[in-house]
């Protein structure tokens, strides 16, 4: 029964995104506890002084809320000659904590980027009181009968800091900064590859970037995979936005991937989503990036893209934009190497591909959905741009999907 209670406590705190550790005599904290900060600053991790010393300092039934001088917290208690440690976690954002940490501990500014990355990787517990109550409730079942549970708050938990040799510190900071610069350089190239719509280049850089992934934020490996894709979706969205793609196109794709990520069932599905995300965001750039276009031509293209069923003649669009038709025509061709009419026709035919491939709608209805109300004219345009009739295209897509 007690083992089940302990396992239930571990499962519950993991829901908060917080790690659960059970240390026994002889355990090496570095193998189970997040020690990146302590390695960075050359500090001995908490509870690395030996369990026997911790057992002397802690009372059975004591619930210890420990906050160190770096504003990192954990919850701990003694159970069955072992120490249960729930953490590390923070209760304020990294942006709020970092300036205080650096000032309080006299940390050189050269560590700032690495520290920020570390704090951003820690679980954020927004309601510590609820977590404490959950732990106390489970402790009431785990403690021997008659043992009172007493809550203690320990602040400014002290560490033995080893002083750096000045030359050694400068050399280690130089190496650290070079690694950071290299990683950020890879990220910049990754974002630029997305902005340019180069999917193959994105895949290559992603493989290089994988060596710099941060430690997982939660114990659940699948959840970590989902979180990584959520971050990737955000990064790609931002890169595509910088490529001057209209937000309406981006929102539609971003929301679709957000839903797919949350509904994924296994890691194989996440891998498929990752590759699909790269391909579709790059396609979005290639099909809808308006970098290099004047404001007038951008407005014309966006109006065409979102109003395919409307009158998209040169005169109608010029009137919508309050510009002369001749000026719009000349500027549009200069910037796109095609006439406005050709662009409209290509866009309508391109949009019809999806309807022909995924629906059983008659060709006439598909034509109307893209703003062409003469089936014969639509068929002629379709063959001009696709070198095949709409019906043959539909049959071809069905054969390939079977």
C-alpha positions as CSV (number, residue, x, y, z in Angstrom):
1,X,0.0,0.0,0.0
2,X,2.8,2.4,0.9
3,X,4.7,1.7,-2.3
4,X,1.5,2.5,-4.2
5,X,1.1,5.8,-2.3
6,X,4.7,6.8,-3.2
7,X,4.2,5.9,-6.8
8,X,0.9,7.9,-6.8
9,X,2.8,10.9,-5.4
10,X,5.4,10.6,-8.1
11,X,2.8,10.5,-10.8
12,X,0.9,13.4,-9.3
13,X,3.9,15.8,-9.0
14,X,4.9,14.8,-12.6
15,X,1.6,16.3,-13.7
16,X,2.9,19.6,-12.4
17,X,5.9,19.1,-14.7
18,X,8.1,18.6,-11.6
19,X,10.6,15.8,-11.2
20,X,10.4,13.2,-8.3
21,X,13.6,11.8,-6.8
22,X,14.3,9.2,-4.2
23,X,17.8,9.3,-2.8
24,X,19.3,6.4,-0.9
25,X,22.7,6.2,0.8
26,X,25.4,6.1,-1.9
27,X,23.3,7.5,-4.7
28,X,25.0,10.1,-6.9
29,X,22.9,13.2,-7.2
30,X,24.4,14.1,-10.5
31,X,22.9,11.0,-12.1
32,X,19.3,11.9,-11.2
33,X,19.1,15.6,-10.4
34,X,19.4,18.5,-12.7
35,X,22.9,19.7,-12.0
36,X,23.6,22.0,-15.0
37,X,23.5,25.2,-12.9
38,X,25.8,23.7,-10.2
39,X,28.3,22.5,-12.9
40,X,28.2,25.9,-14.6
41,X,29.0,27.8,-11.4
42,X,31.2,25.0,-9.8
43,X,28.8,24.4,-6.9
44,X,28.2,21.1,-5.1
45,X,24.5,20.1,-5.8
46,X,22.1,19.9,-2.9
47,X,22.0,16.6,-1.1
48,X,25.4,15.7,-2.5
49,X,27.0,15.8,0.9
50,X,25.7,12.4,1.7
51,X,22.3,11.1,2.9
52,X,23.6,10.4,6.4
53,X,24.2,14.1,6.9
54,X,20.8,15.0,5.5
55,X,19.1,12.4,7.8
56,X,20.7,14.1,10.8
57,X,19.4,17.5,9.8
58,X,15.9,16.4,8.9
59,X,13.2,15.0,11.2
60,X,10.8,12.2,10.3
61,X,7.5,13.9,9.4
62,X,9.2,17.2,8.5
63,X,8.1,18.7,5.1
64,X,10.9,20.9,4.0
65,X,10.3,23.7,1.5
66,X,13.9,24.6,0.4
67,X,14.7,27.8,-1.5
68,X,18.4,28.3,-2.3
69,X,20.2,31.5,-3.0
70,X,19.5,31.0,-6.7
71,X,15.7,31.1,-6.1
72,X,15.4,27.4,-7.1
73,X,13.1,25.4,-4.9
74,X,12.4,21.8,-4.0
75,X,10.2,20.0,-1.5
76,X,11.7,17.2,0.5
77,X,11.0,14.7,3.4
78,X,12.5,11.6,4.9
79,X,10.9,8.3,4.2
80,X,12.1,4.8,5.0
81,X,15.8,5.7,5.3
82,X,15.7,7.6,2.1
83,X,15.1,11.2,1.1
84,X,12.3,12.2,-1.2
85,X,13.1,15.3,-3.2
86,X,10.5,17.0,-5.4
87,X,12.1,19.5,-7.7
88,X,13.9,21.5,-8.8
89,X,11.3,24.2,-9.8
90,X,10.8,27.9,-9.7
91,X,7.7,29.9,-8.7
92,X,8.4,33.1,-10.7
93,X,9.4,33.6,-14.4
94,X,13.0,33.4,-15.5
95,X,12.8,37.1,-16.4
96,X,11.9,38.0,-12.8
97,X,14.4,35.7,-11.2
98,X,17.6,36.2,-13.3
99,X,18.5,39.8,-12.3
100,X,18.1,39.0,-8.6
101,X,20.1,35.8,-8.9
102,X,23.0,37.5,-10.7
103,X,23.1,40.4,-8.2
104,X,22.7,38.3,-5.1
105,X,25.4,35.8,-6.1
106,X,27.8,38.2,-7.9
107,X,27.6,36.2,-11.1
108,X,29.5,37.7,-14.0
109,X,27.4,38.9,-16.9
110,X,29.1,36.5,-19.2
111,X,27.0,33.7,-17.7
112,X,23.7,35.5,-18.4
113,X,22.6,33.7,-21.6
114,X,23.3,30.2,-20.2
115,X,21.6,31.1,-16.9
116,X,18.5,32.4,-18.7
117,X,18.4,29.2,-20.8
118,X,18.7,27.1,-17.6
119,X,15.9,28.9,-15.8
120,X,13.6,28.7,-18.8
121,X,14.1,25.0,-18.8
122,X,12.9,24.6,-15.1
123,X,9.3,23.8,-14.3
124,X,7.3,26.8,-13.3
125,X,4.9,26.1,-10.3
126,X,2.3,28.9,-10.2
127,X,0.6,27.6,-7.1
128,X,3.1,26.2,-4.6
129,X,0.4,25.9,-1.9
130,X,-1.5,23.3,-3.9
131,X,1.6,21.3,-4.5
132,X,2.5,21.4,-0.8
133,X,-1.0,20.2,0.2
134,X,-0.8,17.3,-2.2
135,X,2.6,16.2,-0.8
136,X,1.3,16.6,2.8
137,X,-1.7,14.5,2.0
138,X,0.4,11.7,0.6
139,X,2.8,12.0,3.6
140,X,-0.1,11.4,6.0
141,X,-0.4,7.9,4.5
142,X,3.4,7.2,4.3
143,X,4.4,8.3,7.8
144,X,4.2,5.8,10.8
145,X,1.1,6.2,12.9
146,X,1.4,9.1,15.4
147,X,4.1,11.0,13.4
148,X,3.0,14.6,13.1
149,X,3.7,16.4,9.8
150,X,5.5,19.7,10.3
151,X,6.1,22.1,7.5
152,X,9.4,24.0,7.5
153,X,10.5,26.7,5.1
154,X,14.3,27.0,4.5
155,X,15.5,30.0,2.6
156,X,19.0,30.8,1.3
157,X,20.1,27.2,1.4
158,X,23.9,27.6,1.4
159,X,26.4,26.1,-1.0
160,X,30.1,25.6,-0.9
161,X,31.3,27.6,-3.9
162,X,34.7,26.8,-5.2
163,X,36.5,30.0,-6.3
164,X,37.8,30.0,-9.9
165,X,41.3,30.7,-10.7
166,X,41.1,34.0,-12.6
167,X,42.8,32.6,-15.8
168,X,40.9,29.4,-15.6
169,X,37.6,31.3,-15.3
170,X,38.4,33.5,-18.3
171,X,39.3,30.4,-20.4
172,X,36.1,28.6,-19.4
173,X,34.0,31.6,-20.1
174,X,35.6,31.9,-23.5
175,X,34.8,28.3,-24.4
176,X,31.3,28.7,-23.0
177,X,30.7,31.8,-25.1
178,X,32.0,30.2,-28.2
179,X,29.5,27.3,-27.7
180,X,26.7,29.7,-27.2
181,X,27.6,31.7,-30.3
182,X,27.8,28.6,-32.3
183,X,24.4,27.4,-31.2
184,X,22.8,30.8,-31.9
185,X,24.5,30.8,-35.3
186,X,22.8,27.5,-36.1
187,X,19.5,28.8,-34.9
188,X,19.9,31.9,-37.2
189,X,20.6,29.7,-40.2
190,X,17.6,27.5,-39.3
191,X,15.3,30.6,-39.3
192,X,16.8,31.9,-42.5
193,X,16.2,28.6,-44.2
194,X,12.6,28.7,-43.2
195,X,12.3,32.3,-44.4
196,X,13.7,31.3,-47.8
197,X,11.4,28.3,-48.1
198,X,14.3,25.8,-48.5
199,X,13.0,22.6,-46.9
200,X,16.1,20.5,-47.6
201,X,18.3,23.1,-46.0
202,X,16.0,23.2,-43.0
203,X,16.3,19.4,-42.6
204,X,20.1,19.6,-42.7
205,X,20.4,22.4,-40.1
206,X,17.8,20.7,-37.9
207,X,20.1,17.6,-37.7
208,X,23.0,19.9,-36.7
209,X,20.9,21.8,-34.2
210,X,19.6,18.6,-32.5
211,X,23.0,18.3,-30.6
212,X,22.1,21.6,-28.7
213,X,18.7,20.7,-27.4
214,X,18.0,21.7,-23.8
215,X,17.3,19.2,-21.1
216,X,13.7,18.0,-20.9
217,X,11.3,20.1,-18.9
218,X,9.1,17.2,-17.7
219,X,9.7,13.5,-17.0
220,X,7.3,12.3,-19.6
221,X,9.3,11.7,-22.8
222,X,6.3,11.9,-25.1
223,X,5.1,15.1,-23.5
224,X,8.6,16.5,-24.1
225,X,8.3,15.7,-27.7
226,X,5.0,17.5,-28.0
227,X,6.5,20.5,-26.2
228,X,9.4,20.6,-28.6
229,X,7.1,20.6,-31.6
230,X,5.0,23.4,-30.0
231,X,8.2,25.5,-29.7
232,X,9.2,24.5,-33.3
233,X,5.7,25.5,-34.6
234,X,6.2,28.9,-32.9
235,X,9.7,29.4,-34.3
236,X,8.6,28.5,-37.8
237,X,5.5,30.7,-37.6
238,X,7.8,33.6,-36.6
239,X,10.2,32.9,-39.4
240,X,7.4,32.8,-42.0
241,X,6.0,36.0,-40.7
242,X,9.4,37.6,-41.2
243,X,9.1,36.4,-44.9
244,X,6.1,38.7,-45.3
245,X,3.5,36.0,-45.5
246,X,0.0,37.3,-44.7
247,X,-1.0,36.4,-41.0
248,X,-4.2,34.8,-42.2
249,X,-2.2,32.1,-44.1
250,X,0.1,31.6,-41.1
251,X,-2.7,31.4,-38.5
252,X,-4.5,28.7,-40.5
253,X,-1.4,26.5,-40.8
254,X,-0.2,27.1,-37.2
255,X,-3.5,26.3,-35.7
256,X,-3.7,23.1,-37.7
257,X,-0.3,21.9,-36.5
258,X,-1.1,22.9,-32.9
259,X,-4.2,20.7,-33.0
260,X,-2.3,17.8,-34.6
261,X,0.5,18.0,-32.0
262,X,-2.0,17.8,-29.1
263,X,-3.9,14.9,-30.6
264,X,-0.8,12.9,-31.5
265,X,-0.8,9.4,-30.0
266,X,2.9,8.3,-30.3
267,X,6.4,9.4,-31.2
268,X,6.1,8.1,-34.8
269,X,3.2,10.5,-35.3
270,X,5.3,13.4,-33.8
271,X,8.1,12.6,-36.2
272,X,5.7,12.7,-39.1
273,X,4.2,16.0,-37.9
274,X,7.7,17.5,-37.6
275,X,8.6,16.7,-41.2
276,X,5.2,17.8,-42.5
277,X,5.6,21.1,-40.5
278,X,8.9,21.9,-42.3
279,X,7.5,21.0,-45.7
280,X,4.3,23.0,-45.3
281,X,5.8,26.1,-43.8
282,X,8.4,26.2,-46.5
283,X,5.7,25.8,-49.1
284,X,3.8,28.7,-47.5
285,X,6.9,30.9,-48.0
286,X,7.3,29.8,-51.6
287,X,3.7,30.4,-52.4
288,X,2.8,33.4,-50.3
289,X,6.0,35.4,-49.4
290,X,5.7,39.0,-50.4
291,X,9.2,40.1,-49.7
292,X,10.4,42.7,-52.3
293,X,6.9,43.8,-53.3
294,X,5.6,47.3,-53.0
295,X,2.7,48.0,-50.7
296,X,0.3,48.4,-53.6
297,X,1.2,45.1,-55.2
298,X,1.1,43.3,-51.8
299,X,-2.4,44.6,-51.2
300,X,-3.4,43.4,-54.7
301,X,-2.0,39.9,-54.1
302,X,-3.6,39.6,-50.7
303,X,-7.0,40.8,-52.1
304,X,-6.8,38.2,-54.9
305,X,-5.7,35.3,-52.5
306,X,-8.6,35.9,-50.1
307,X,-11.3,36.8,-52.6
308,X,-11.1,34.3,-55.4
309,X,-14.9,34.2,-56.0
310,X,-15.1,38.0,-56.5
311,X,-14.6,40.0,-59.6
312,X,-10.8,40.0,-60.0
313,X,-10.5,41.9,-63.2
314,X,-7.7,44.5,-63.4
315,X,-10.2,47.4,-63.2
316,X,-12.1,45.9,-60.3
317,X,-8.9,45.5,-58.2
318,X,-7.6,48.9,-59.2
319,X,-10.9,50.4,-58.0
320,X,-10.6,48.5,-54.7
321,X,-7.1,49.8,-54.1
322,X,-8.0,53.3,-55.3
323,X,-5.2,53.3,-57.9
324,X,-5.2,53.6,-61.7
325,X,-5.5,50.3,-63.6
326,X,-2.6,51.1,-65.9
327,X,-0.2,51.9,-63.1
328,X,-1.3,48.8,-61.2
329,X,-0.9,46.6,-64.3
330,X,2.6,48.0,-65.0
331,X,3.8,47.7,-61.4
332,X,2.4,44.2,-60.9
333,X,4.1,42.8,-64.0
334,X,7.4,44.5,-63.1
335,X,7.4,42.9,-59.6
336,X,6.0,39.4,-60.6
337,X,7.2,38.8,-64.2
338,X,3.6,38.1,-65.1
339,X,0.4,40.0,-65.7
340,X,-2.2,40.4,-63.0
341,X,-4.7,38.4,-65.0
342,X,-2.2,35.6,-65.4
343,X,-1.6,35.6,-61.6
344,X,-5.4,35.4,-60.9
345,X,-5.9,32.5,-63.3
346,X,-2.9,30.6,-61.9
347,X,-4.1,31.1,-58.4
348,X,-7.6,29.9,-59.2
349,X,-6.3,26.8,-61.0
350,X,-3.9,26.1,-58.2
351,X,-6.6,26.4,-55.6
352,X,-8.9,24.0,-57.5
353,X,-6.3,21.2,-57.2
354,X,-7.3,20.6,-53.6
355,X,-11.0,20.3,-54.4
356,X,-10.4,18.0,-57.3
357,X,-8.2,15.7,-55.3
358,X,-10.2,15.6,-52.1
359,X,-13.8,15.9,-53.0
360,X,-16.3,14.3,-55.4
361,X,-17.8,17.7,-56.4
362,X,-18.6,18.0,-60.2
363,X,-16.0,20.0,-62.1
364,X,-18.6,22.8,-62.6
365,X,-18.9,23.2,-58.8
366,X,-15.2,23.2,-58.3
367,X,-14.8,25.9,-61.0
368,X,-17.4,28.0,-59.2
369,X,-15.6,27.6,-55.8
370,X,-12.5,29.3,-57.3
371,X,-14.5,32.1,-59.0
372,X,-14.9,30.7,-62.6
373,X,-18.5,30.3,-63.7
374,X,-17.9,28.8,-67.1
375,X,-16.9,25.1,-66.9
376,X,-15.4,25.1,-70.5
377,X,-13.3,28.2,-69.7
378,X,-12.1,26.6,-66.5
379,X,-11.1,23.4,-68.3
380,X,-9.2,25.4,-70.9
381,X,-7.4,27.3,-68.2
382,X,-6.7,24.2,-66.1
383,X,-5.1,22.4,-69.1
384,X,-3.1,25.5,-69.9
385,X,-1.4,25.6,-66.5
386,X,-1.4,21.9,-65.6
387,X,-1.1,20.2,-69.0
388,X,-4.0,17.9,-68.2
389,X,-7.8,18.2,-68.0
390,X,-9.5,18.5,-64.5
391,X,-11.1,15.1,-64.9
392,X,-7.9,13.4,-65.7
393,X,-6.1,15.1,-62.9
394,X,-8.8,13.9,-60.4
395,X,-8.5,10.3,-61.7
396,X,-4.7,10.5,-61.4
397,X,-4.8,11.7,-57.8
398,X,-7.2,8.9,-56.9
399,X,-5.0,6.2,-58.4
400,X,-2.0,7.6,-56.5
401,X,-3.9,7.5,-53.2
402,X,-4.9,3.9,-53.6
